[in-house]
């Protein structure tokens, strides 16, 4: 429990019971901190808001008009809370954290937003009520979707989500991007693919890089990738081409609600971006590590698994003497079908040679539940064979 009430919006936090103006510690540039402090003070004075306000990390680089809109929305929300308090006898709930569909409207509303389409009546009504109270300028943009065709199918959302989980992004020119997320950074590799373009190789490379520069920021937004991003453009000798590609990249990143910083081309032809992390990436939200490979993205081949099984048997046999207790015992290899097939075919001679070396028979058993690279070696009682 706390008496220090705080209500968050997209860029700000309202503290109704003090008059402090604060700036997130994650905003390090002193000039930006001072700009935000000045903007908040000016809005408080013009709007007559005598409450404390803290600028969140997301407010870095945001225009003063957006700050002003956030202050108005928070002040309007607090007035609603006070009005409900006057009309309600306690104990009663006056305010609670907004549900996800309302937070989406609150955080993504901007002058560029044209339509808000909702295919659920109750959610539509809740969003409409919220917009009417706190974002009245968007009221005419909220629509109830009632067509028989599913909303996500109608606008290709599910297809877009599926493509956003793939590492390879095709370009219209025939080139493609390969986007990979690692623990330390995001890497983007640009390739010409099947794009031949003109007879001039430099021109072909330039056009592919230019299209890639226009595509990369959108892919970062769709996949919600943040942190350090390293882009490996195709090498260009012409410095003017490098400048044009860099300008195209910066221009395409201007529409990103998360702040993006871009360095120029390094001596190795790499461009380093930094994009503010807002939450988990799309892949982290929708997927989990593969149970087969543990998230590695690769599994051992049947050949390497067979070699490992041979080594395991040989090592075990060399460390175990042929005592009386082990007489009449043989080895059993349990593995998936691909490994057993190889042991019966390509590696059958090696398997027979191993059996002669250790002086024991080696049997095979298919385990349907085993994945690639999985196997067990078991010493079992030798099967009695009919005469």
Secondary structure as GFF3:
##gff-version 3
##sequence-region A 1 387
A	DSSP	beta_strand	7	8	.	.	.	ID=ss1
A	DSSP	beta_strand	12	15	.	.	.	ID=ss2
A	DSSP	beta_strand	21	23	.	.	.	ID=ss3
A	DSSP	alpha_helix	30	47	.	.	.	ID=ss4
A	DSSP	beta_strand	52	55	.	.	.	ID=ss5
A	DSSP	three_ten_helix	57	59	.	.	.	ID=ss6
A	DSSP	alpha_helix	64	87	.	.	.	ID=ss7
A	DSSP	alpha_helix	100	108	.	.	.	ID=ss8
A	DSSP	beta_strand	116	118	.	.	.	ID=ss9
A	DSSP	alpha_helix	121	134	.	.	.	ID=ss10
A	DSSP	three_ten_helix	136	141	.	.	.	ID=ss11
A	DSSP	beta_strand	142	144	.	.	.	ID=ss12
A	DSSP	alpha_helix	151	154	.	.	.	ID=ss13
A	DSSP	alpha_helix	157	164	.	.	.	ID=ss14
A	DSSP	beta_strand	168	170	.	.	.	ID=ss15
A	DSSP	beta_strand	176	181	.	.	.	ID=ss16
A	DSSP	beta_strand	186	191	.	.	.	ID=ss17
A	DSSP	alpha_helix	201	223	.	.	.	ID=ss18
A	DSSP	beta_strand	227	232	.	.	.	ID=ss19
A	DSSP	alpha_helix	239	253	.	.	.	ID=ss20
A	DSSP	beta_strand	260	265	.	.	.	ID=ss21
A	DSSP	beta_strand	270	275	.	.	.	ID=ss22
A	DSSP	alpha_helix	282	286	.	.	.	ID=ss23
A	DSSP	alpha_helix	302	318	.	.	.	ID=ss24
A	DSSP	three_ten_helix	324	326	.	.	.	ID=ss25
A	DSSP	beta_strand	329	335	.	.	.	ID=ss26
A	DSSP	alpha_helix	337	344	.	.	.	ID=ss27
A	DSSP	alpha_helix	348	358	.	.	.	ID=ss28
A	DSSP	beta_strand	362	366	.	.	.	ID=ss29
A	DSSP	beta_strand	375	381	.	.	.	ID=ss30
###
